[in-house]
Amino acid sequence: MLRWGAVGAAGAMLSSAASSVGLPSIVYAPPPVPRDPLAPLAPQQVTPPGIDPTLFQKAKAALDSHRYQARARDVIGIVDFSKPSSDPRFHLVDLMNGTVESHLVAHGRGSDPDHSGFLERFSNDFGSYATSSGAYTTGDYYEGKYGLSMKVNGLDWTNNNAEARAIVIHNAWYAEPQMISQHGKLGRSEGCFAFSRASQWDVMRRLAGGRMIYADKVA
C-alpha cells in the first residue's frame, strides 16, 4: 500500500485523462466514449471460463447497480479472493466476447495475519492493512513509491474508505511470480491490489478510464 506522502513535493499525481502526454503507451488508455448509462449490459451472459458463476453474477449486478459511476462496460476486473495468492485470481473479463485474462494479485496483510496465502477477512477500517470487498472504479494515474500507479475509488460501504486509506493499484517485488516458486505464495500488501510489474501495466491499460473492479470471496 502506498502513502500519499511518498509522492514528491512537486506534486507528481497525474490525471488519467489529462496526463496522457508522457505516459507509456503500454499503460495509457484513452477515456471511454460517453454512452447512455442506462444501456443494457454487454451481451456476454454465460459465465466466462475459470470464474465462479456466483461471483460473476455478483460482479454483473454491481456493474448495473453502479452504472452511473462505471460507464465503460466492455471490460471488468473480477477478483476471486476465495482462491490463494498462488493462483491467478484477478480476472480481466471482456464482457463483449467472454474472453478472460488472469493475473496474480496480493492481498493485505491484515486480511491474512498468519501469512497462509489465503484471505481470511475483509476490512474497510483505517489501520487494518486489510483488503476490502466490493465494487471499485479506477481513478487517476500518479507517480509514487512503486513508480506509475493508479488510484481506485470504493463504491460500497464495504470499501468506501479506499481513497482515504490510499488503496491503489501498484507493482511490488513480493507479487512477482518467482515468489510462488520460492515460498508457495505471494507476499502481502497493506490492502492494495499489488501485482507483478508486467501484470500491473496490463491491468491499468485494460481498466483505465473508470472501469470497474469487483472483489469478493464467495466460498
C-alpha positions in Angstrom: 0.0 0.0 0.0 1.2 3.5 -0.8 1.2 6.6 1.3 0.4 9.9 -0.4 3.4 11.3 1.4 5.6 9.2 -0.8 4.7 11.4 -3.7 7.2 14.2 -4.2 6.6 17.7 -3.0 6.4 18.9 -6.6 3.1 17.1 -6.9 3.6 14.1 -9.2 0.0 13.0 -9.3 -1.3 12.5 -12.8 -4.8 12.6 -14.1 -5.7 9.5 -16.2 -7.4 11.8 -18.7 -5.2 15.0 -18.6 -1.8 13.3 -18.2 -1.7 11.2 -21.3 1.3 13.0 -22.6 4.4 11.3 -21.3 2.6 8.1 -20.1 3.9 4.8 -21.5 1.7 3.8 -24.4 1.5 0.3 -23.0 -0.3 1.8 -19.9 -2.3 4.7 -21.2 -5.8 4.0 -22.4 -8.0 6.9 -23.6 -11.2 7.6 -21.7 -14.2 5.7 -23.0 -16.6 7.2 -25.4 -19.6 8.6 -23.4 -22.6 6.3 -23.6 -26.0 6.0 -22.1 -25.5 4.8 -18.5 -28.9 3.0 -18.7 -27.8 1.0 -21.8 -28.1 -2.8 -21.2 -25.1 -4.8 -20.1 -22.9 -6.1 -22.9 -24.2 -9.3 -24.5 -21.9 -11.7 -22.5 -24.3 -13.8 -20.4 -22.6 -17.1 -20.0 -20.1 -17.3 -17.1 -16.6 -17.0 -18.7 -14.2 -19.9 -18.2 -12.3 -20.1 -14.9 -14.7 -17.7 -13.0 -17.0 -18.8 -10.2 -20.6 -18.3 -11.5 -21.9 -16.8 -8.3 -19.0 -14.3 -8.3 -19.6 -13.4 -11.9 -23.3 -12.8 -11.3 -22.5 -10.5 -8.3 -20.0 -8.6 -10.4 -22.6 -8.0 -13.2 -25.1 -6.9 -10.6 -22.6 -4.4 -9.2 -21.9 -3.1 -12.7 -25.6 -2.5 -13.2 -26.0 -1.0 -9.7 -23.2 1.4 -10.2 -23.9 2.2 -13.8 -23.5 6.0 -13.3 -20.1 5.6 -11.8 -18.8 2.8 -14.1 -20.0 3.9 -17.6 -17.5 1.8 -19.5 -19.0 -1.7 -19.6 -16.7 -3.5 -22.0 -14.1 -4.9 -19.6 -14.3 -5.6 -15.9 -11.8 -6.8 -13.3 -13.2 -9.6 -11.1 -11.1 -10.7 -8.1 -11.8 -14.0 -6.5 -10.4 -13.9 -3.1 -11.7 -17.4 -2.3 -8.5 -18.5 -4.1 -5.0 -18.4 -2.5 -2.4 -15.9 -3.6 -0.6 -18.6 -5.5 -3.5 -18.7 -8.1 -4.1 -16.2 -10.8 -7.2 -14.7 -9.3 -7.5 -11.3 -10.7 -9.5 -11.8 -13.9 -9.8 -9.3 -16.7 -13.1 -10.2 -18.4 -14.1 -8.9 -21.8 -17.8 -8.7 -21.5 -18.3 -8.4 -25.2 -16.8 -11.8 -26.2 -16.3 -13.6 -22.9 -12.5 -13.9 -23.0 -10.6 -13.9 -19.8 -7.0 -12.9 -18.9 -5.9 -13.8 -15.3 -3.2 -12.4 -13.1 -1.6 -12.9 -9.8 -2.5 -10.3 -7.1 -1.6 -9.9 -3.5 -4.0 -9.2 -0.6 -3.5 -7.2 2.5 -1.5 -8.4 5.5 -4.4 -7.5 7.8 -6.6 -10.0 5.8 -4.0 -12.8 6.3 -2.3 -12.3 9.7 -0.7 -15.8 9.7 0.5 -15.4 6.1 -1.1 -18.6 5.0 -1.6 -17.3 1.5 -5.4 -17.2 2.0 -7.5 -14.2 2.6 -9.3 -14.7 5.9 -11.2 -11.5 6.3 -12.0 -8.1 4.7 -11.9 -4.8 6.4 -12.6 -1.2 5.4 -11.1 0.2 8.6 -8.2 2.6 8.8 -5.1 0.9 10.1 -6.4 -2.5 9.3 -3.9 -3.1 6.4 -6.6 -5.4 5.1 -8.2 -5.9 1.7 -11.7 -4.5 1.2 -14.5 -6.3 -0.7 -16.9 -4.6 -3.1 -17.0 -2.6 -6.3 -14.4 -0.1 -7.3 -13.7 2.2 -10.2 -10.3 3.1 -11.5 -9.1 6.6 -10.9 -6.1 8.8 -11.7 -2.5 7.8 -12.5 0.2 9.1 -10.2 3.9 8.6 -9.6 4.6 7.0 -6.2 6.8 4.7 -4.2 6.4 1.9 -6.8 6.5 4.1 -9.9 3.5 4.7 -12.0 0.4 3.6 -10.1 -3.4 4.1 -10.2 -5.9 5.2 -7.6 -9.2 3.3 -7.1 -12.5 4.6 -5.8 -14.6 2.4 -3.5 -18.3 2.5 -4.3 -19.8 0.4 -1.5 -20.0 0.7 2.3 -17.5 -2.2 2.5 -14.8 -0.2 0.7 -15.7 3.5 0.7 -12.6 4.4 2.6 -10.3 3.1 -0.2 -9.2 6.5 -1.4 -8.6 7.8 2.1 -6.7 4.6 3.0 -4.5 5.1 -0.1 -5.7 1.8 -1.6 -4.3 1.7 -5.1 -3.0 -0.5 -8.0 0.8 -0.8 -7.9 3.5 -3.3 -8.6 5.7 -4.9 -5.9 8.6 -7.2 -5.7 6.6 -9.5 -3.4 4.0 -10.0 -6.1 6.4 -11.3 -8.8 5.8 -14.9 -10.0 9.1 -16.2 -8.5 7.7 -15.7 -5.0 5.5 -18.7 -5.6 8.3 -20.9 -6.7 10.3 -19.8 -3.7 7.6 -19.6 -1.0 4.4 -21.1 -2.4 2.6 -17.8 -2.1 2.9 -14.1 -2.8 3.8 -11.6 -0.1 1.2 -9.3 1.4 0.3 -5.7 0.7 -1.2 -3.2 3.1 -4.6 -3.5 1.4 -3.6 -2.5 -2.1 -4.0 -4.5 -5.3 -0.3 -5.4 -5.7 0.8 -7.0 -9.0 4.0 -8.0 -10.8 5.2 -5.2 -12.9 4.1 -6.8 -16.2 0.6 -7.6 -14.8 0.2 -4.1 -13.3 0.7 -2.4 -16.7 -1.7 -4.8 -18.4 -4.4 -4.3 -15.7 -4.0 -0.5 -15.7 -4.1 -0.4 -19.5 -7.3 -2.5 -19.7 -9.2 -0.9 -16.8 -8.2 2.7 -17.2 -10.9 5.3 -17.6 -13.2 4.5 -14.7 -13.8 0.8 -15.4 -14.9 -1.4 -12.6 -13.1 -3.9 -10.3 -15.3 -6.2 -8.3 -13.6 -8.0 -5.4 -15.2 -10.6 -3.2 -14.9 -14.1 -1.6 -17.8 -16.4 -2.3 -16.6 -19.7 -0.9 
